[in-house]
Each structure stands twice: as C-alpha cells, then as structure tokens.
Amino acid sequence: MVSQAALSLVALLVGTQVLFTALDALNLRHGARAVRESASWVRETLGVDDPERMLAYQRSKTVVSRLQSWLGVVAVLAVVVSGLFGDVVAALAETGLPPVAQGVALLVAAGVLARLFGAPFDLYETFVLEERFGFNNQTPRLWLRDFLVGVVLSAALAAALGGVVLFVVDRLPTLWPVAGWAVVVGFSLLMMVVYPRFVAPLFNDFEPIESGPLRDAVDDVFDRAGFECEQVYEMDASRRSSHSNAYFVGFGRTKRVVLFDTLVEQMDRDSVQAVLAHELAHWKRGHIWKQLGASAAQTGLAFAFLWWVTTSQWVYAAFGLPEVTYAALAVGLLYVGPLFSLVSPLTNRLSLAHEREADDFAARVMGESESMTRALATLAGENLSNPFPHPWYAAFHYSHPPIPERMRRLRERSGEGESEENEGPSGPASSA
C-alpha cells in the first residue's frame, strides 16, 4: 500500500508537470496568435521571412522538452514509489562501504543514468529538430565526444561536491545543514573561476581578441563603461550551432568576456558593442554578487528543508528505506526541485530587474538605444525565439523580459517613440 508521504510526492511531481504542460499549451496558442497578428513586425523588425517557421520551431522544442519531462517523472516515480530505490540503498548498505562512499556511488550512478536517459532526446533535438531548422553544425562524432566528456565531468564534479557534503553530514550530525550550505556556496564561487579556465575549454576553443577592428570595438566599450578586463575571447560556437549569444563570467583577475563567433558574424559593430555593454553591466552593477546572494539564500532554504526531512522518521518508512541519511537526502531533493520551480515567478523577479538595468546601462554607454534594440531584434530573429510569450508562462520560465518589451522600453526611455505597428502587439504578450 502506498503511504500518504509517497502520494504527496506523486501529487507534487505530477501536479507540477500538469501545471507546466498547461502553461506550454497556453503559451503556444498565445504566441501563435500574437505572431500572426504582428507578422509584418516579425518580418521587418526581427528579420524572420517566414513567421510560421518561428512558430513551428517553438512548437517542436516545447513538445520534445515536455515529453522528456513527463517521461522523467514517470521513471523517477517508478523507481522511488515501487520500492526499487529502497532495494538499491539496502544493497549498497550490505557492501560494507562507509556511508559516504555509498552515497557518492548512488549520486554518481543517478547522474550517469540521468545523462543516458536524456541522450536520445538530445540526439533527436540536435540531428532532427535543430537540423530541420538550420541550426545544427555538429557531427555525430563531435556529439558523442561531448556526451562522453560531459558524463565523465559531471560524474567527477558530483563525486567531489557530493562527497564533501556527505562527509560533513557524517561528521557534523547537528551542524551539517550550515556546513553543507557553506560547502555548496563555496563550490559555486570556485566554479566561477574553474569553469571558464578548465571546463568550458573542454568543449569549445576560445581565441583571445587581442587586435583588429573587433578588439578596437571592445576597448572602446570598456573605455566608455570605465571597465578593465584583458580577457576577451571569441568562442567557436559555430562549430556546433548557429545560435548566438555572449556572456560574462568570473571575478577579480579571472573575469572574462566571451562573444560567440556567430554573434560577431550576425551583428554590426554597434550592436556587438551594445551587447558587450549589457554584459558588462552585470559586473558593474553587482548583479553577479546579488544573484549569488539570492542563490545562497535559496540553497539555505533547501538545506533547512533537507534537515527536516532527514530528522523525520516518516521518510524511511514511507519509501522503505534503510535508515541512512544519504537516502533521505535523495528523497528530499525530489521535493526540493518542484517546490523551487513553483516559486520561480518570485525568484525570476530579481533577474528581470537586472536585465532591465543592464539594458539601460548599455543604452547609456552607447549614447543611444537603437544599437541595443537592433541587437535584441537580431538575437530574437536569428535564434527564432518566441517574442510574445504568455504572461503566465513568462512568469515561470523567463529570466529576461520578452524582446518586444525590452525594445519598446529602451525606445520610450530614450524618447524614440514608434507606432504600435512597429513595436509589436500592445496586449498582454508584449507587457509580460
């Protein structure tokens, strides 16, 4: 007989999936209507010759993603609620290994299985979906190489972080939530240094931008923004995809700016400079540290919840688990993920504010807003991004304001008003 606690997990996981499936359907219908109503704006401003192609891409991506999520939930529930998870934990306990080693073995195995589960979906998305819409540049050999490196790397990182946290749990039975929280936050800081220098180069080549017109453009933005950073790189994103982006990572002497080669190719000099200024704002305005602080607070709540789970006997009886802490932690994490996704409208608010502030900073650095609005239009058009998400969907899924809203806001703040026809629809889609 399934316990009430197990039923609560089923209700949480399935209920969350039902909610997000409904939001997907709502968003697809809303976006399709808005794009068709503003087809001329999509063609002229975003440069998308066939708006129906944009809709088809969004529809295909949504269906594949949601199917993967549903099958993942079914697989997790089948393992946990059936008692199979408890049997695995019992088998690990019988090996005689120390509890920390048992927990690490379970964590690494779960991570590898999750990667294997996701592989068919990634293959389909890469070589069918992305290929159909002209984005894929990967070869099967490169995909396989990335997959294997990713499995080994994720297993190593999971073993390292999980091992330290479980060691703390084992040695500090009353203080481990605080110590574990400190370990995870410290690991996040460490990865800001380690990722750009050692992890990212495993997948992409990064060429320093040291001279030429692009370096001149970069230095010009740095001078205007009052920023110093010698580490500016162009990444060979085109080796895998024609999607474009840029990012800022690190702190202190390790901070660096990375521009996708696809972005440099797709945009004019002023637009590239505006994107760069936007990324610099995240450092200049302290967004990186504020986001880290918000993440640390969220992690603290997670550890508080896990402390309650591990000190409550119900979790062991409900799922047929031996009384080993790492098993209770694993079940507790199954609750944490959906709960955090349900409060994402609150957590996204900070990121949305930061993105608006970064847009404003870019406009001030450039001395005009048109370069940034043109860059946003190019990003949306080239990536076939959904420009008109439903407000409810955007609240849960968007850490950036919708593109039309950002463009309109920039032009209004600079006094460059345009007609409604050129700004896109004025209903809920553009104000989300």
N, C-alpha and C positions, 0 to 999 in steps of 0.2 A: 504493500500500500504506500502510495506517495504521501510524504509528510506535508504539512502546511508550509514549512520553510521551503521545501523543494517546489511546491506550487507557486510560492511567491517569486522564486527565481524564474520559473516558466512564464509567469504573468509579466514580469519585468522585461525579460528579453523579447518575448513575443509581442507584448504591448508596444514596446519601443519600435520594433520593426513595423508593426501595423501603422503607427503614427508616421514614421518616415516614408513608408510606402504611399500613404495618403498624401503627404506633402509632395512627394515626387510627382504623383498624378496631377495634383493641383498646379504644381509649377509648370509641368509640361503643357497643360491646357492654357494656362495664363500666358506663358511665354509665346506659344504658337499664335494666340490671338493678337498679342501686342506686336510681334514681329510682322505679322501680315498687315496689321493696321498701319505700321510705320515702315513698310517695305522700301519706300523711296529713301527714307532717312538711313536705313541699314545699308542700302546700296551706295548712297552718296557720301555718307559720313564714315561708315565703317569699312567701305570698300568691298563689301560682300556682294558679288554679282548675282548670286542665287540665294536668297534668304531661306528657301526651303532646304537647301543643303545644310545651313546652320542648324535648322530645327531637327533635321534627320540625325545630325551628329550628336546633338544634345539628347535626343530620344534614345539613340543606341547606347551612349555612355551610361545613361540613367538605368536602362533595363539591365545591362550587364552588371553594374555595380550593385543594384538592389538584389538581383538573383544571387550574386555571390554572398551578400549579407544574409539573406534568408537561409541559404544552404549552410552557411557557417553557424548560424544559430541552431539549426536543426542538429548539426553534428555535435556541437557543444552539449546541447541538452541530452542527446542520445548517450553521450559518454558519461555525463555527470549524474543525471537523474536515474539512469538504468543501474547504477552501482558499479559500472566498469571502472570509473575513476577511483573509487574506493578500493577495488581489487588491485589496481596498479600501485596505489600507495602502499597497500598491505604487502605486495610483492617486493617493493623497494625496502620496506622495513625489515623484511626477512633476509635481505642480503647482508645485514650486519654492518653496512656502511654507516658512518656518522650521519646524523640528521641533516647537517649542512650539505654533505655530498649527495644525499638522497634528494634534497630539494633542488640542488643545482642540476642534477641529472633529469629530474622531472621538468624543470624550467626549459632546459636546452632541448629536450625531446619535444615539448609542446611547441617551442618556437620553430623547430625544423618541420614538424608536421603542419604547422600553420603555413609555412612557406610552400611546402609541397601541395597543400590544398589550394593555395592561391595561384600556383603556377599555370594550370590550364586556363584560368580566366585571364591572366596576364598575357599568355600566348595568343589567345583569341583577340584580346584588345589590341595587342601590338601588330600582329600579322594579318588580321582580318579587318577590325574596325578602323584602326589608325591608318592602315594601308589603303582601305577603301576611300578615305577622305584625304589622302595625300600627305599625311604627316609622318609616316614611318620611314626611317632611313636605316634601321637596324638590319643586320643579317642574323639568321638563326644561330650562327656560331657566336656572334657577339652577345646575343641574348642569353645563350647558355653560359657563356663565360661570366656575364654579370650575375646571373642567377646563382651560380656556384660560389662566386666570391661573396655575394650577399648572404648566402646561407652560412658560410664559414664565419664571416664577420659578425653577423647578428648572433650566432651561437657563442662566439668568443665574448662579445660585449655583454650578452645576457648572463653568461657564466661569471664574468668578472663582477658586474653590478649585483646580480642575484646572490653570488657567493658572499660578498661583503655584507649585504643586508641580512642574509640568513645567519651569518656569523654573529652579527650584532644582536639579532633576535635570540640566538642561543646563549650568548654570554651576558646579555643585559636584559634579563627577563622582565624587569619592571620599567626600564628606561628605553627599551628598544624603539618605541614609536618616535621619540625625539631624535635618538641617534640615527635611526634609519632615515628619517626625514633629512637630517643633515648630510647623510651619505648621498642621497638622491640629488639634493640641490647642489652639492659639491661636484657630483658627476656631471650635472648639466653645465656647470661652469667650465669644467675640464673639457667637455666635448666642444665648447665654443672655440677652444684652442686646438684640440686634436683633430676635429672634423675637417677644417679647411686644409690642414697641413698633411694629414696622413690618410684620412678616409676618402674624401672627395677625389684625390688623385688616383685612387684605385679604379675609378670609373670614367674619369674624364681627364683630358690634357688641359693644362692651364698655362697659357703663354703670357708672360709679363708684357704689359703695354708700356714700353719704355721710350718710344719715339714715334714720330709721324703725326699725321693730322688727328688721329684718334687720341693720342696722348696729349696733344695740344688742347683738344676739346676738354679732356678730363682735367687738366691742370687749370684751365680757365674756370671750370665749375668749382674746383677746390679753392681757387683764389676768391671767387665771389662769395663762397659759403664760409670762408675762414676755416678751412679744414686742411689737415695734413695727413696724408696716407701715401706711402710709397708703394704699397702692394695693390696694384690694379691689374686685373687679369682678364683675358678674353678666353672663354671656355668653349671647347669644341662640341657644343650641344647638337650641332647639325649632324654629327656622326650617328646620332640615334633618332633625332626627331627634328621637325621644322618648327616646333613650338618655340616661343621666345620668352625670355624673362631676364631679370637681373636681381642680384641680392647683395646685401652687406652682412658680414659675419665677423665675429671675433671682438676683442677689446684690447686696449693697450697697444703694444707693439705687434700684436698678432692680427689686428683688424685689417680687413681687406675688402675690396670691392670686386665683384665678379660680374662681367657682362657676357651674356650668351652671344656667340658669333651670329646666331640667327637674328637677334635683336639689332646688332650693329648693321647687319645687311638690310633689314627691313625698314629701318628708320633713318631720317635725315639727321644731320649733326645736332640741330637744336633739340630735336625730340630725344635723342640719346642723352644729351646734357640734362634735359628736364627729368628723365628717368633717374639719372645718376644723382641729381639734386634731391629727388624724392627719397632715394635710398639713404643718402647722407643724413637726411632729417631724422631718421630713426636713431642715429647716434647722437646728433647734435641736440635733439630734444629729449634724450634719455629714454626713448621708447624701449630700447633693448632691456634696460635695467628694470623699467616698470613692468614689462611683460614677464621678466624673470621673477620679479616680486609676486606678481599675480599667480604665476605658475607655482611658486613656492607655497603660497597660501593654499592653493588648490591641493597640492601634494600633502600639506599638513592635514587638511580635512580627510584626505584619503587614508592617511596613516591613523588618524583618530578613529575612523570607521573600522579599519582593519584591526585595531586594538580591541574594539568592542566585539568584533567577530571572533577573534582568537580567544578571548576570555569568556565567551559564552559557550556553554556545552551543546547548545542546540545544533550547531553546525556539524558536529561529529555524528550525532545521532540521525540528523535529517538526511545526510548523504552517505551514511555507512562508512565513515572514515575512521582509521586508526587515530588516536589522539597525538598527532604530530603537528606542530604549529604550521609547518610549510603547507600542509594540505588545507588547513583552514584559511591561510592567506590566499591560496589559489582560488578557493571558492569565493572569498571576499572580493577578489579582483573582478570576478564575473558580475558582481553587483555594481562595483565602482564605475566601470565603463559606461553602461547605460544611464546610470544616475547623472554622471557628468554630461553626457550628451543631451539629457533632458533640460539641463540648466545652461546649455550653450548660448541661448539668447542673452543671458546676463554676462557671461564671460566674453562674448564677442563684442560687447559694447566698448570695451577698452580698446580693442584692436581697431574698431571702426573710427573711434575718435583719433587714434594715432594716424590712421591713413588719411583722414581729412586734414590733419595738421601737417602731414608730410606733403600733401598736395599744395597747401598754402605756402609752405616753405619753398617748394620748387618754383612756384609762380613768382615769389619774391626774389629768389636768386636769379631767375631768368629775366626778371623785369617785365614779364608779360605772362599771360595764362595760355596763349594759343599753342605754345610748344608742348605743354603738358597735356592739353586736351587732344592734340594731334597724336601724341604718344599713346594715350589711352585708347583712342579710336583704332590705332594700328594694332595694339595688343589684342583688343577685342575681336577685330576683324580677322587678323592672321590666325588667331587661336580658335576661331569660331565659338567664342564664349557667349553664354546666354546674356544678352544685355538687359533683359527685362524679367528678372526672377519675381515670383510671387512674394509679397512682403513676409508672409509666414515662413516660407521656405528660406528666404534670405536671412531671417532672424536666427534660424537654427544652423545654417550652413555657411553664411558669408562672413568672413573676417574683414572683407573690403566692401565698401559701398558699391552698388551697381554702377557700371560705367556711365550711363546717361546722367545719373545723379551727380557723379563726380565732375563730369564735363559741364553740366549746367551750373553747378555750384561755383566752379572756377570762373566761368564767364560772368556770372552775376556779381561775384566779389570784385571782379576787375572792371565791371561796368560795361562788359561787352555783350549786351543783350542780343538774343536772336529770336526769331519767330518760333512758335511752337512746332511748326513743321520741321525745322532744322534741329530742334532739341530732342525730338522723340516724343512719345506719348506723355501726357501730363497726369495720368491717373496713378493708381497705386503702384504700378510696375516701376515707374521712374522715381517714386518718392520713398521706396522701401529702404 
